Amino acid sequence: MKENDIEFLPASEIKQIQESLLKDALQYLNANSRYYQRVFSKYEIDIDKITTLEDLVKIPFTEKKDLQLYNEDFLCCPKSKIVDYITTSGTLGDPVTFGCTDKDLDRLAFNEQKSFACAGVKPGDIVQLMTTLDKRFMAGLAYFLGIRKLGASVIRVGNGIPELQWDTIKRIKPDTIMCVPSFILRLIQYAEDNGIDYKNSSIRRIIGIGEGLREQNFELNLLGRKIKEKWDVDLFATYSSTEMGATFSECEYGCGGHVHPELIIVEIIGDDNLPVPDGEYGEVVITSLGVEGMPLLRFRTGDIAAKKVEQCRCGRNSYRLTPLVGRKNNMIKLKGTTLYPPAINDVLDNAEYVANYVIYVKNSDSGTDEVVVKIGLKYKTEFDAIKDLKDRFRSRIRVAPIIETESVEEIQKINFPAKSRKPVKFIDLRR
């Protein structure tokens, strides 16, 4: 596959391919998208003059609210061509519906085939999917299609239920798990409580979704280290979203998520709404390539990351994205310090007496941000757990939020509400 993969071409050739695909995408939008037809007309954009990636700055951004307000106007084909309807998880607001054609599902399969191969999965391997394929969820379906296209085997167990996960591992002996990383700690705890020799199981690789495993210097973060210290398996992080229709997966060197340049163009945008130099942090803005149903042009993801453009040790010349710093809308100003929820998560994930938690941020009476962390304790500590946590926060992020204790069961209900497809650990109550 390497000899046919454009990610191994020189960066200049990759750019030329992307610019050719961008031209095709603009022509397609101009001919088929009611929404982008209005944009091109309103801003007097001549798409024939958008010839390079740098020219994208001449086009306004697409935002989440546009998808919510004008959802059907983004559809570029007759509804009769839609074979699968998907909704986003609603992380940044109300969920948005996407329609996928048969061609779009083939594209998703190709995307995940490349992503799993990047993470070392080979034909003949067995992947246990701990993600749902129902509830209008794109990711689980995409993973199934990609594993199948790669020639590996898939076990569709779904999320949760540690007992069923371990029973499946014992019976079928998969070598790879794909799931939300924090669930691995629940798997380990269940194994330890029930005498399961998980360290000598068939599992050799864990691919994480939805949560970060690394710091900005690519070292494992606290959650990643906690998993690795307990279970010495290979860990891979991924980054994706429904809007992208693409995945950024780490290779064996764990130095950022590799872009699949034939499927997506990424810009990193600063506070002035202009691209930042490579290596600097900003908002991830994407343009999808090759999508038939609902392609997007310059969509603001709200995620903060940076590009790494030097050649990776795996030989790929396509750029990589760093681990996410956080979401732009979730930035917190706590007592004069700017931070994102993952920094708070890291402290809590590393406190061995914390069973679970939820973070609330709201406006204070003075108009600044107030952060309240509610924790469930695994056991009654001999020391003041709240004081210890505050000391840990001050040591790591210089400031400490308000900390309150709550029952593990009550926080569990908040973390896993009935309609959510991802654990809810952060609730923004700011106006």
C-alpha positions in Angstrom: 0.0 0.0 0.0 2.9 2.3 0.7 3.9 2.6 -3.0 0.4 3.8 -3.9 0.0 6.1 -0.9 0.3 9.8 -1.7 1.3 10.5 1.9 4.8 9.3 1.0 5.2 11.6 -1.9 7.3 14.9 -1.5 5.3 17.6 0.2 5.3 19.8 -2.9 3.6 17.0 -4.9 1.0 16.4 -2.1 0.2 20.1 -2.3 -0.3 20.0 -6.0 -2.7 17.0 -5.7 -4.7 18.8 -3.0 -5.0 21.9 -5.2 -6.3 19.9 -8.1 -8.8 18.2 -5.8 -9.8 21.6 -4.3 -10.6 22.9 -7.8 -12.9 19.8 -8.4 -14.5 20.4 -5.0 -15.3 24.1 -5.7 -16.8 23.2 -9.1 -18.9 20.6 -7.5 -20.2 23.0 -4.7 -20.9 25.7 -7.3 -23.0 23.3 -9.3 -24.8 21.5 -6.5 -24.8 23.3 -3.2 -27.6 25.9 -2.6 -25.7 27.1 0.5 -22.4 27.7 -1.2 -24.0 29.1 -4.3 -25.4 31.9 -2.1 -22.0 32.3 -0.5 -20.2 32.6 -3.8 -22.8 35.1 -5.1 -23.0 37.2 -1.9 -19.2 37.6 -1.6 -18.6 37.8 -5.4 -16.2 34.9 -5.3 -14.9 33.7 -8.7 -14.0 30.1 -7.9 -11.8 30.0 -11.0 -9.4 32.3 -9.2 -9.1 30.0 -6.2 -6.2 28.0 -7.6 -3.9 27.4 -4.5 -4.4 26.4 -0.9 -3.4 29.9 0.1 -6.3 31.3 -1.9 -8.8 29.7 0.5 -8.5 32.8 2.7 -10.7 34.6 0.1 -13.7 32.4 1.1 -15.6 33.0 4.3 -15.8 30.3 7.0 -18.6 27.8 7.4 -19.7 27.6 11.1 -21.7 25.1 13.1 -24.7 27.5 13.2 -24.8 27.6 9.4 -25.2 23.8 9.4 -28.0 24.1 12.0 -29.9 26.9 10.3 -29.6 25.8 6.7 -29.0 22.1 7.0 -30.8 20.9 3.8 -29.2 23.6 1.7 -25.8 21.8 2.2 -27.1 18.7 0.5 -25.6 18.4 -2.9 -27.5 15.4 -4.3 -31.1 14.2 -4.5 -32.4 12.7 -1.3 -32.9 9.5 -3.2 -29.1 9.0 -3.3 -28.7 9.1 0.5 -28.2 5.6 1.8 -27.3 6.5 5.4 -28.3 9.4 7.7 -26.0 10.4 10.5 -26.0 13.1 13.2 -23.2 14.7 15.0 -22.7 14.2 18.8 -23.7 17.7 19.6 -20.5 18.5 21.5 -20.6 22.2 20.4 -24.4 22.6 20.3 -27.5 21.0 18.8 -26.7 17.9 16.7 -26.5 18.3 12.9 -27.8 15.8 10.4 -25.6 14.5 7.5 -26.6 12.4 4.6 -24.1 9.9 3.1 -24.3 8.5 -0.4 -23.0 5.1 -1.4 -19.9 6.9 -2.7 -19.5 8.6 0.7 -19.5 5.3 2.5 -16.8 4.0 0.2 -14.8 7.1 1.0 -15.3 6.5 4.7 -14.1 2.9 4.3 -11.0 4.1 2.5 -10.3 6.7 5.2 -10.5 4.2 8.0 -8.6 1.5 6.0 -5.7 4.0 5.8 -6.1 5.1 9.4 -6.1 1.5 10.8 -3.1 0.6 8.6 -1.3 3.7 9.9 -1.8 2.4 13.5 -0.3 -0.9 12.5 -3.5 -3.0 11.9 -2.9 -5.6 9.2 -5.1 -8.0 7.2 -5.8 -11.0 9.4 -5.8 -9.0 12.7 -8.9 -9.0 14.9 -10.3 -5.6 16.1 -12.9 -5.5 18.9 -15.1 -2.4 18.5 -16.2 -0.9 21.8 -18.2 1.8 20.0 -21.8 1.8 18.9 -22.9 1.3 15.3 -26.4 2.5 16.1 -27.9 5.9 17.3 -27.0 7.5 14.0 -23.3 7.4 14.9 -20.8 7.8 12.0 -17.7 6.6 13.8 -18.7 3.0 14.6 -20.0 2.5 11.0 -16.9 4.0 9.5 -14.6 1.7 11.7 -16.6 -1.4 10.6 -16.3 -0.4 6.9 -12.6 0.4 7.2 -11.7 -2.8 9.0 -13.6 -4.8 6.5 -11.9 -3.0 3.5 -8.5 -3.5 5.2 -9.0 -7.3 5.3 -9.0 -7.5 9.1 -11.7 -9.1 11.3 -14.1 -7.1 13.4 -16.0 -7.9 16.5 -19.0 -5.5 17.0 -19.5 -5.6 20.8 -20.5 -1.9 21.3 -19.7 0.3 24.2 -19.8 -0.4 27.9 -20.4 -3.7 29.8 -16.9 -4.8 30.9 -18.1 -8.3 31.6 -19.2 -8.8 28.0 -16.0 -7.2 26.7 -13.8 -9.6 28.6 -16.0 -12.6 27.7 -15.5 -11.7 24.1 -11.7 -11.2 24.5 -11.5 -14.7 26.1 -13.6 -16.4 23.4 -12.4 -14.7 20.2 -8.9 -13.4 21.2 -8.7 -10.1 19.4 -5.4 -8.3 19.2 -6.8 -4.8 19.0 -9.3 -2.8 21.0 -10.9 0.4 19.7 -12.7 2.5 22.4 -12.8 5.7 24.4 -9.5 5.6 26.5 -11.0 6.2 29.9 -13.1 3.1 29.5 -9.9 1.1 29.5 -9.4 2.0 33.1 -12.9 0.5 33.8 -11.9 -2.7 31.9 -8.7 -2.9 34.0 -10.6 -2.4 37.2 -13.1 -5.1 36.3 -10.3 -7.5 35.4 -8.5 -6.9 38.7 -11.7 -7.2 40.7 -12.6 -10.5 39.0 -9.2 -12.2 38.7 -8.8 -11.8 35.0 -5.2 -12.0 33.8 -5.5 -9.1 31.5 -1.8 -8.5 31.2 -1.4 -11.9 29.4 -4.6 -11.6 27.3 -4.5 -11.5 23.4 -4.7 -7.7 23.3 -1.6 -6.0 22.0 -2.9 -2.7 20.7 -5.5 -0.1 21.9 -6.7 2.6 19.5 -8.4 5.5 21.4 -11.1 7.8 20.2 -12.7 10.9 21.6 -10.1 11.5 24.3 -6.5 12.5 24.1 -3.6 10.2 25.2 -0.7 12.6 24.7 0.8 15.9 25.8 1.8 18.5 23.2 5.4 17.1 23.3 3.8 13.7 22.3 4.7 12.1 25.6 1.8 10.1 27.1 -0.5 12.3 29.2 -1.6 11.3 32.7 -4.5 9.1 31.3 -2.1 7.5 28.8 0.5 6.8 31.4 -2.0 5.4 33.8 -3.2 2.9 31.2 0.4 2.1 30.1 1.6 1.5 33.7 -1.2 -0.9 34.3 -1.3 -2.6 30.8 1.8 -2.6 28.6 0.1 -2.5 25.2 0.7 -0.2 22.3 -1.4 3.0 22.5 -2.6 5.0 19.5 -4.6 8.2 19.5 -7.0 9.4 16.8 -8.8 12.6 16.0 -11.9 12.8 13.8 -15.4 14.3 13.5 -18.5 13.7 11.5 -18.1 17.0 9.7 -14.6 16.0 8.6 -15.4 12.6 7.3 -11.8 11.9 7.9 -9.5 10.6 10.6 -6.1 11.7 11.9 -4.3 8.6 13.2 -1.0 8.2 14.9 1.6 5.8 13.4 3.9 3.7 15.5 6.0 6.7 16.4 3.2 8.6 18.1 4.1 12.0 16.9 0.8 13.4 15.8 -2.2 12.4 13.7 -1.4 11.9 10.0 -3.6 13.7 7.5 -5.0 11.8 4.5 -4.4 14.6 2.0 -6.7 13.2 -0.7 -9.6 13.4 1.7 -9.2 16.7 3.6 -7.5 20.1 3.6 -6.6 21.6 7.0 -5.9 25.2 7.8 -4.8 26.4 11.3 -6.4 29.8 12.0 -5.3 32.4 14.5 -7.4 34.9 16.5 -7.2 37.3 13.5 -8.9 34.6 11.3 -5.8 34.2 9.2 -3.6 31.1 8.9 -0.8 30.9 11.5 2.7 29.7 10.7 3.3 26.0 10.7 3.9 24.8 14.2 1.8 27.5 15.9 -1.5 26.7 17.6 -4.8 27.9 16.3 -8.3 26.7 15.3 -8.6 23.7 13.0 -10.5 24.6 9.9 -11.3 21.9 7.3 -12.4 21.5 3.7 -13.6 18.1 2.8 -12.5 16.5 -0.5 -14.4 13.8 -2.4 -17.6 14.0 -0.4 -20.8 13.7 -2.6 -23.6 14.2 -0.1 -22.7 17.2 2.1 -19.2 18.5 1.5 -18.0 21.4 3.6 -15.8 24.3 2.7 -13.6 26.0 5.3 -15.6 24.6 8.3 -14.5 25.8 11.7 -14.2 22.8 14.0 -13.6 24.8 17.2 -10.7 22.5 18.0 -7.2 24.0 18.9 -4.1 22.3 17.5 -1.0 22.9 15.4 0.5 21.4 12.2 3.8 19.5 12.2 5.1 19.6 8.6 8.6 17.9 8.9 8.8 14.3 7.6 7.7 11.7 10.2 10.1 8.9 11.0 7.6 6.5 9.4 8.5 8.1 6.0 5.2 10.0 5.5 5.5 13.6 4.2 1.9 14.5 4.8 1.6 16.9 7.8 0.4 15.8 11.2 -1.8 17.5 13.8 -0.7 17.8 17.4 -2.9 16.5 20.2 -5.8 18.9 20.7 -5.2 21.6 23.3 -9.0 21.9 23.7 -12.0 23.5 22.1 -12.0 27.2 21.4 -15.5 27.6 22.9 -14.4 25.8 26.0 -11.5 28.0 26.9 -11.6 29.0 30.6 -10.2 32.1 32.3 -9.8 31.0 35.9 -8.3 33.6 38.3 -6.3 35.2 35.4 -5.0 31.8 34.0 -6.2 30.7 30.6 -6.7 26.9 30.3 -8.8 24.2 28.6 -10.7 21.3 30.2 -8.1 18.6 29.3 -5.7 20.3 31.7 -8.2 19.8 34.5 -8.9 16.2 33.4 -5.2 15.3 33.6 -5.1 16.3 37.3 -8.2 14.4 38.1 -7.3 11.3 36.1 -4.1 11.1 38.0 -5.7 11.1 41.4 -6.0 7.5 42.4 -8.8 8.1 44.9 -11.0 9.8 42.3 -13.5 7.4 40.8 -15.3 9.8 38.5 -15.9 13.5 38.1 -17.7 16.3 36.2 -16.5 19.8 35.6 -18.9 22.8 35.6 -17.9 26.2 34.4 -20.2 29.2 34.9 -20.2 33.0 35.1 -19.3 34.4 38.5 -20.9 37.4 40.1 -17.8 39.5 39.0 -18.3 38.4 35.4 -15.3 36.0 35.3 -15.3 32.2 35.0 -16.1 30.1 38.0 -15.1 26.4 37.8 -16.7 23.8 40.1 -15.4 20.2 40.0 -17.6 17.5 41.5 -15.8 14.3 42.3 -16.8 10.8 43.4 -14.4 9.1 45.7 -13.3 5.4 45.3 -12.8 5.2 49.0 -12.6 7.3 52.1 -9.2 8.8 52.3 -7.2 9.2 55.6 -6.3 12.7 54.4 -8.3 15.7 53.2 -8.9 14.7 49.6 -10.2 18.2 48.6 -7.1 19.9 50.0 -4.8 17.3 48.3 -6.6 17.9 44.9 -6.3 21.7 45.2 -2.6 21.3 45.9 -2.2 19.1 42.8 -4.1 21.7 40.7 -1.9 24.6 41.9 1.2 22.5 41.2 0.1 21.7 37.6 -2.0 24.7 36.4 -1.2 27.3 39.1 -4.8 27.8 40.1 -7.4 25.5 41.9 -11.1 25.3 41.1 -13.9 24.8 43.6 -14.1 21.1 44.5 -17.1 19.3 45.9 -17.8 15.6 46.6 -20.8 13.8 45.3 -21.7 10.1 45.2 -20.1 8.0 42.5 -23.6 6.9 41.4 -24.9 10.4 40.9 -21.8 11.5 38.9 -22.1 8.3 36.8 -25.6 9.4 35.8 -24.2 12.8 34.6 -21.2 11.2 32.8 -23.4 8.7 30.9 -26.8 10.3 30.1 -29.2 8.1 28.1 -28.8 10.0 24.8 -25.1 10.7 24.8 -22.6 8.8 22.7 -19.6 10.2 24.6 -18.8 10.5 28.3 -20.0 13.9 29.6 -17.3 15.3 31.8 -17.5 19.0 31.0 -20.7 21.2 31.3 -20.5 24.8 30.2 -23.2 26.9 31.9 -21.8 30.3 30.9 -24.1 32.8 29.1 
